[in-house]
Amino acid sequence: MKHLLKFVVLAAAVLALIGCEAGAHKVGVGDEHRWTGAKLDSGMRSILSAHRLKPEELDERFAPGIALEMKWRGDNTGSLKLNADNSAQLTIGDQSFDGTWRLAEGGYCTTFTAGDERCFYAYDRGGFYRIFTAPNGAYHADATPI
């Protein structure tokens, strides 16, 4: 009976989260987890189905070179090309930037046009990657291979 009560309370909490208009995504940062302000867009299924790419998965998918269609907040779009020689090209609207990229522990990092290096985590969402800024785990963009 005690276990049934715990299950009912847990199920009610999950249903409340799914119904929230301004829900949140739970993303991993190292061994910790924290809630970001990103909207819960597809219910608990989308959170549970995404997984952060492990270093060997990043190496397999990104190191040979990958071209991505990018969508940032505010409907800003562009493209990102990560090349096998660690060069990179970023296009946002009609602006293009050359830079470099590298695999990093748990993610990847980019540097463009004399800027600071920025690092990211990639989550596989089945057909696209959801990109979060490292180490804080804030939503950055959605990236679809092209």
Residue pairs with C-beta under 8 A, 6 or more apart in sequence:
14 44
17 23
17 40
17 44
18 40
18 43
18 44
20 40
22 39
23 39
23 40
24 35
24 36
24 37
24 38
24 39
24 40
25 35
25 36
25 38
25 39
25 40
25 47
25 139
26 33
26 34
26 35
26 36
26 47
27 33
27 34
27 36
27 52
27 121
27 123
27 132
27 137
28 52
28 121
28 137
29 121
29 134
29 135
29 136
29 137
30 106
30 135
34 137
36 132
36 137
36 138
36 139
37 139
38 139
40 46
40 47
46 125
49 125
49 126
50 123
50 124
50 125
50 130
51 123
51 124
52 106
52 121
52 122
52 123
53 61
53 121
53 122
53 123
53 124
53 129
55 103
55 105
55 106
57 124
58 103
58 107
58 108
58 122
59 103
62 82
62 103
62 108
62 122
63 84
63 103
64 84
65 81
65 82
65 83
65 84
66 81
66 82
66 145
67 79
67 80
67 81
67 82
67 145
67 146
68 79
68 80
68 81
68 82
68 129
68 143
68 144
68 145
68 146
69 77
69 78
69 79
69 143
69 144
69 145
69 146
70 77
70 78
70 79
70 80
70 92
70 141
70 142
70 143
71 77
71 141
71 142
71 143
71 144
72 78
72 140
72 141
73 139
73 141
76 92
76 93
77 92
77 93
78 90
78 91
78 92
78 93
79 89
79 90
79 91
79 146
80 88
80 89
80 90
80 91
80 110
80 143
81 88
81 89
81 90
82 88
82 101
82 108
82 110
83 89
86 100
86 101
86 102
87 98
87 99
87 100
87 101
88 98
88 99
88 100
88 101
88 110
88 112
89 96
89 97
89 98
89 99
90 96
90 97
90 99
90 110
90 112
91 97
97 112
97 113
98 112
98 113
99 110
99 111
99 112
99 113
99 115
100 110
100 111
101 108
101 109
101 110
101 111
102 108
102 109
104 119
104 134
106 121
106 134
107 119
107 120
107 121
107 122
107 134
108 119
108 120
108 122
109 117
109 118
109 119
109 120
110 117
110 118
110 119
110 120
111 117
111 118
118 133
119 133
119 134
119 135
120 131
120 132
120 133
120 134
120 140
121 131
121 132
121 133
121 134
121 137
122 129
122 130
122 131
122 132
122 143
123 129
123 130
123 131
123 132
125 142
127 144
128 142
128 143
128 144
128 145
129 142
129 143
129 144
130 139
130 141
130 142
130 143
131 139
131 140
131 141
131 142
131 143
132 138
132 139
132 140
133 139
133 140
